[in-house]
């Protein structure tokens, strides 16, 4: 399964950062929750700026977690939560 991340990302109303992946040539949206950003990536607020900054700081780990999930679920949309990350705060 070929998985690439485009770099497109934005904060959505459900207090998540959504980001795009391409799976075997097909666009798939993934997201990471505010709780995961708070618990694992040093997020300090609910503003779009704070959430995107935390996302960018943890981009490699977030994309790796999304990749693992995409491989397990056959390339369907992913909603990462705090328990999807091994690291403990």
C-alpha positions as CSV (number, residue, x, y, z in Angstrom):
1,X,0.0,0.0,0.0
2,X,1.5,3.3,-1.1
3,X,0.8,6.1,1.5
4,X,2.0,9.7,1.2
5,X,1.1,12.8,3.2
6,X,0.4,16.0,1.2
7,X,1.1,18.6,3.9
8,X,-2.5,19.9,3.6
9,X,-3.9,20.3,7.1
10,X,-6.4,22.5,9.0
11,X,-8.3,22.7,12.3
12,X,-11.9,21.5,12.1
13,X,-14.8,22.4,14.3
14,X,-14.6,19.2,16.3
15,X,-11.4,20.4,17.9
16,X,-9.2,18.2,15.6
17,X,-6.5,18.9,13.1
18,X,-7.4,17.2,9.9
19,X,-4.6,16.3,7.4
20,X,-4.6,14.7,4.0
21,X,-3.0,11.4,2.9
22,X,-2.9,9.8,-0.5
23,X,-3.4,6.0,-0.3
24,X,-2.8,4.2,-3.6
25,X,-3.6,7.4,-5.5
26,X,-6.8,8.1,-3.5
27,X,-7.2,11.1,-1.2
28,X,-8.0,10.1,2.4
29,X,-8.5,12.6,5.2
30,X,-7.1,11.8,8.7
31,X,-7.3,13.8,11.9
32,X,-5.8,14.0,15.3
33,X,-7.8,15.0,18.4
34,X,-7.2,18.0,20.7
35,X,-6.7,15.6,23.6
36,X,-3.9,13.8,21.7
37,X,-2.3,17.1,20.9
38,X,-2.5,18.2,24.6
39,X,-1.4,14.8,26.0
40,X,1.5,14.1,23.7
41,X,2.6,17.1,21.7
42,X,2.6,20.0,24.1
43,X,-0.4,21.8,22.8
44,X,-1.3,24.8,25.0
45,X,-4.6,26.0,23.9
46,X,-7.7,25.6,21.6
47,X,-6.8,28.3,19.0
48,X,-6.1,27.2,15.5
49,X,-2.5,28.6,15.8
50,X,-1.8,26.6,18.9
51,X,-3.2,23.4,17.5
52,X,-1.4,23.7,14.2
53,X,1.8,24.5,16.0
54,X,1.5,21.3,18.1
55,X,0.6,19.3,15.0
56,X,3.7,20.6,13.2
57,X,5.9,19.8,16.2
58,X,4.6,16.3,16.2
59,X,4.1,15.8,12.5
60,X,6.5,12.8,12.1
61,X,5.0,10.8,15.0
62,X,1.4,11.8,14.0
63,X,1.9,10.7,10.4
64,X,3.5,7.5,11.5
65,X,0.5,6.7,13.7
66,X,-1.8,7.5,10.8
67,X,0.3,5.3,8.5
68,X,0.1,2.3,10.9
69,X,-3.7,2.8,11.1
70,X,-4.2,3.2,7.4
71,X,-2.2,0.0,6.8
72,X,-4.4,-1.9,9.3
73,X,-7.8,-0.5,8.1
74,X,-7.2,-0.8,4.4
75,X,-6.7,2.9,3.7
76,X,-9.9,4.2,5.2
77,X,-10.1,7.6,7.0
78,X,-8.3,7.8,10.4
79,X,-9.3,9.6,13.5
80,X,-6.3,9.5,15.9
81,X,-7.0,9.8,19.6
82,X,-4.6,10.1,22.6
83,X,-4.4,6.3,23.0
84,X,-3.0,5.9,19.5
85,X,0.3,7.2,20.7
86,X,2.7,5.1,22.9
87,X,4.5,8.0,24.5
88,X,3.2,9.0,28.0
89,X,3.2,12.5,29.2
